[in-house]
Each structure stands twice: as C-alpha cells, then as structure tokens.
Amino acid sequence: MITNKQAFKQIKANYELYLLIVPTVLYFVIFKYWPMYGVQIAFKDFIASKGFWGSPWVGMEHFQRFFDSFNFWTVIKNTLGLSLYSLAVSFPIPILIALMLNQLARERYKRFIQTVIYAPYFISTVVLVGMLYVFLSPGSGLINHIIQMFGGEPVYFLSKAEWFKSLYVFSGVWQETGFASVIYLAALAGIDPHLHEAAVVDGASKWHRIWHIDIPGIQPTILILFILAVGNLMNVGFEKAFLMQNDLNASSSEIIATYVYKIGLQRAEYSFSAAVGLFNSLINFVLLLSVNRIAKKINGSGLF
C-alpha cells in the first residue's frame, strides 16, 4: 500500500507530467463539474431575483410535468429514432473505410482519398445545412434537376418529415466519416506487420487477413468507441437539428435538445428545461454503465 509520503515523492519526481494535466483538470472542474451546482433548479421553481438558494423547492414536479406533457412521447421517439438510425449507419462506415484504405498499396492514392473524405469535417454545421438547402431546393437544386431529367416531379425534401432523419444522418456521415476513420487507421497502423507477412506466406487472401488480423487488432478500439457512442445516444446534435427544423417537418425533427432550447430560452422556463436536460443526461449515464458492463461480461474489457 502506497503511503502519503511515497505518493508525494512520486509526484515530486514526476512533477512535469502533473503540470501538463493541470490545464485539462482545470477545464473540467470549471466548465463541467462546477456548473453541476445549478442542477438543483430542476427541483425548484427557479426565480432569478431569489437565486438558487432562495427559490422554493418543488421536488419532482417538473419531471412529472414533462412525463405528462402531450409531446413527451413524440420528443422521446424522435430522439431515440434519430440516435439509433445514426448509430446504425454512421458507426460501421468509418470502420469499413479504414479497412479499405489500409489495403491500398499506393500511398499516393491512399493519402488523396483520405484527404478528400476528411475535408468535409472542417465545414461548419451552418454551412453544411446551407448546402443542403441549396442542393435540395425544389426550384434550383441539383438533386431536383436530376429528378426532373428522369421525368420526376421536384421534391422539397426539407419540408417533408419523412426525409428529415435520412438527410440528418447521411449528411453527418459525409461530414464526419473521414475524421472517424483516422482513429481506426491509427489502430490498424499499430498491428504487427509480421502477422500479415506470415499470413501471406501461408496463402491467406486479403479478405482472410482483414477478418483474422485487422478486425481483431482494432476490436478494442471499436469496443471503446461503441461504448462512448451508446453512452452519448440521447445527445443528438442540437445545431443541425435546429437549423434543419421548420414547421413542416417538426413532427420528425423535434428532439430533446431543440425542445429544451425552446422551453428554456424562448419561454424562460429554466427549471422545467433543466429537469428535461437532467432526465436526458441520466438516461445517457445509465446506457453508458449498462453497455460497459455488458461489454466486460462478453469481451472481458470495457471503458472502465
């Protein structure tokens, strides 16, 4: 057992390393943990003039109000549907891209393709949504021009609720796949090349090497990223959903994040919106713990 004196000696001997993590620790303390002090307003009828401590306690009233609201199931269904759709589509694609890029023999082509698919990551969400409006415009959009060339009628995609989830998910795939694949490419680079050389000598095809060497080699990385993705399942991106939302597709685009924004900021119901946000965070926390526990039982390893 390490005593306090021994721990102090270890810290003193490696003080440079501890100094390096001080800014990160301060960031999380100031911007992540200290704001949790305000979570108490979810259980109060918050009045700005009275402050956190002066506002009266109401217990679970705001949570009950959210559960009884007419759009509770709509918001939950849209959030879960969009999250699961995004997870099912956007999670495996970077893995496939990374595996295919790793098999390219010519580094020049590999770098070119990687640059092309990585570049959209630097486009801001506002610009991305603007591009969607331009390309999908019923009057001047490229997509509708192609549809009309084949004898179809122009479609106003962004005004139709049934198109919202697909547009949201696949635009995200186009924008983020390149960045996500970099993580898997880094994991693939860490696989011992002697394994591939031995497999080639034994007559293994590319498919066999991918299946028996590459995929098992990046399995820990896949598992960790999957646990994090599931733990963040209910946190659907607010910006893009809000920018793509309009009155015509609201039945499909109203998610928890946009609902909290409208209730909390536009209608100034701070306590109610804090309760909804806390409920959302608790679901993510439970999902994270559950998936991590299942992964440890199945695979023997998890995030923590």
Secondary structure, 3 states (H helix, E strand, C coil): CCCHHHHHHHHHHCHHHHHHHHHHHHHHHHHHHHHHHHHHHHHECCCCCCHHHHCCECCCHHHHHHHHCCCHHHHHHHHHHHHHHHHHHHCHHHHHHHHHHHCCCCHHHHHHHHHHHHHHHHCCHHHHHHHHHHHCCCCCCHHHHHHHHCCCCCCCHHHCHHHHHHHHHHHHHHHHHHHHHHHHHHHHHCCCHHHHHHHHHCCCCHHHHHHHHHHHHHHHHHHHHHHHHHHCCCCCCHHHHHHHCCCCCHHHHCCHHHHHHHHHHHCCCHHHHHHHHHHHHHHHHHHHHHHHHHHHHHHCCCCC
